[in-house]
Amino acid sequence: MDTLEYRVHGHRVLEHTLTVPLRRRPQGASTDRAAHGLPETIEVFAREIVAPGGENHPHLVFFQGGPGSGALRQGDPREGWIGKALERYRVVLLDQRGTGRSSPIDRVSLKSFETDEQRAAYLTHFRADAIVADAEDLRAALGARTWYGLGQSYGGFCLTTYLSQAPEALAGVYITGGLPTLDASAEDIYRRTYAQTERRNAAYFERFPDRELVRDLITHLRTHEEHLPTGERLTDRRFRQVGLALGSASGFDSLHFLLEAPFTRVRGQLRLTDAFLARIGDAVSLARTPLYALMHETIYAGTTTALAGAATAWAADRVRAEFETMAEDAPAEVALLTGEHMYPFQFEEDPALVPLRGTAEILAHKSDWPTLYDPAALASCAVPVTAAVYAEDMYVPLDLSLRTGEVMRARTWVTNEYQHDGLRSSGGRVFERLVELADD
């Protein structure tokens, strides 16, 4: 392992780069046939922060949400949950494989593969089981016999895999907005998230008088051609994806400002302003996180033995038709903004995703995924787990999280004080509450 060290605000910062195997275990016969030409190894990066006087603290490894997002980049380690965590831990911010500085995946890097089949075969090695194996290699390289884990959102899914596969390495686990389901299909999950997205829409329009504006924008985009700065036409179905912001603490405010003053008149004709189109383009583009677009639904694929053998097959797109307000062809009068849902059309309209359409189709129809969670192992696991479960979470259904928490015998804290991003937005209070639960 290579390590670079420097200091920030009196804290030691150690940047670790580790070479790990790409293949951690077989990823299914359909993938193995296309596995030739894949690299043998990749690099994994983690940034370790040590507070003054904290040299003997145990390690806490952080798993970021996503999939597809690198670990938190924070200039001053004394702030937020990191500052609270540093009072008792050496904090390890892991860039999960394919993100940040860990052999990052984007449209450019995926050009190194000649076919969609090769790209898909490569991506099958970027699920939670491989991330856990990377973490185990990193733990060993750091010389830690055990360590603690903190998982935000998808990071909690990764820690549930960790508890299923290598619980002996964990001294304790904190999960925020990330207890995954052990017994529900992708379709059942999306039915719940669509319903919650409808509720968040209602709450938003109750706070801000933007319902008529959204209706006018949907109508305008269905009857006029407007183009984003990247050149593609902005469709109403893509515009509606700005609703992703509704699930965060500051999302209502940011969405209201995003929608501010969209129209102008050109020779008497109503048009969208360049500034508005630029803001929308930034909000709906997945150029920075194509791994999220490609792998989002795969986190629900074959996760347990009971759920094995079924492809997700664009589950969010199929379930969408069951909700009148969410449906792609919903009348503008009732059409609502959508949430954390991936659709095939994004690989037709987002320039960053268009070259990856064939790859996405292969992943969507793959049915032989290895399992990630072992309910029996979780039920017998002795590792103490505390979890924040957000009552109004738009992305991770409340009832499914609580069922998983019961299986794991986790100490759960259910709250409506925070949204899905409570770990970040609470200034460290959510993390402190979980520590208190663990200590009690």
Stockholm file with secondary structure:
# STOCKHOLM 1.0

chainA/1-440         MDTLEYRVHGHRVLEHTLTVPLRRRPQGASTDRAAHGLPETIEVFAREIVAPGGENHPHLVFFQGGPGSGALRQGDPREGWIGKALERYRVVLLDQRGTGRSSPIDRVSLKSFETDEQRAAYLTHFRADAIVADAEDLRAALGARTWYGLGQSYGGFCLTTYLSQAPEALAGVYITGGLPTLDASAEDIYRRTYAQTERRNAAYFERFPDRELVRDLITHLRTHEEHLPTGERLTDRRFRQVGLALGSASGFDSLHFLLEAPFTRVRGQLRLTDAFLARIGDAVSLARTPLYALMHETIYAGTTTALAGAATAWAADRVRAEFETMAEDAPAEVALLTGEHMYPFQFEEDPALVPLRGTAEILAHKSDWPTLYDPAALASCAVPVTAAVYAEDMYVPLDLSLRTGEVMRARTWVTNEYQHDGLRSSGGRVFERLVELADD
#=GR chainA/1-440 SS CEEEEEEETTEEEEEEEEEEESCSSCCCHHHHTTCTTCCSEEEEEEEEEECTTCTTSCEEEEECSTTTCCCCCCSCTTSHHHHHHTTTCEEEEEECTTSTTSSCCCTTGGGGSSSHHHHHHHHTTCSHHHHHHHHHHHHHHHTCSSEEEEEETHHHHHHHHHHHHCGGGEEEEEEESCCCCSSCCHHHHHHHHHHHHHHHHHHHHHHSSCHHHHHHHHHHHHHSCCBCTTSSBCCHHHHGGGGGGGGSTTHHHHHHHHTSSCEEEETTEEEECHHHHHHHHHHHCCSSCHHHHHHTGGGGSSCSGGGTTCCCSSHHHHHHTTCTTTSTTCCTTTCCCCCSCCCTTHHHHCTTTGGGHHHHHHHHTCCCCCCCCCHHHHHHCCSCEEEEEETTCSSSCHHHHHHHHHHHTCEEEEESSSCTTHHHHTTTHHHHHHHHHHHC
#=GC SS_cons         CEEEEEEETTEEEEEEEEEEESCSSCCCHHHHTTCTTCCSEEEEEEEEEECTTCTTSCEEEEECSTTTCCCCCCSCTTSHHHHHHTTTCEEEEEECTTSTTSSCCCTTGGGGSSSHHHHHHHHTTCSHHHHHHHHHHHHHHHTCSSEEEEEETHHHHHHHHHHHHCGGGEEEEEEESCCCCSSCCHHHHHHHHHHHHHHHHHHHHHHSSCHHHHHHHHHHHHHSCCBCTTSSBCCHHHHGGGGGGGGSTTHHHHHHHHTSSCEEEETTEEEECHHHHHHHHHHHCCSSCHHHHHHTGGGGSSCSGGGTTCCCSSHHHHHHTTCTTTSTTCCTTTCCCCCSCCCTTHHHHCTTTGGGHHHHHHHHTCCCCCCCCCHHHHHHCCSCEEEEEETTCSSSCHHHHHHHHHHHTCEEEEESSSCTTHHHHTTTHHHHHHHHHHHC
//
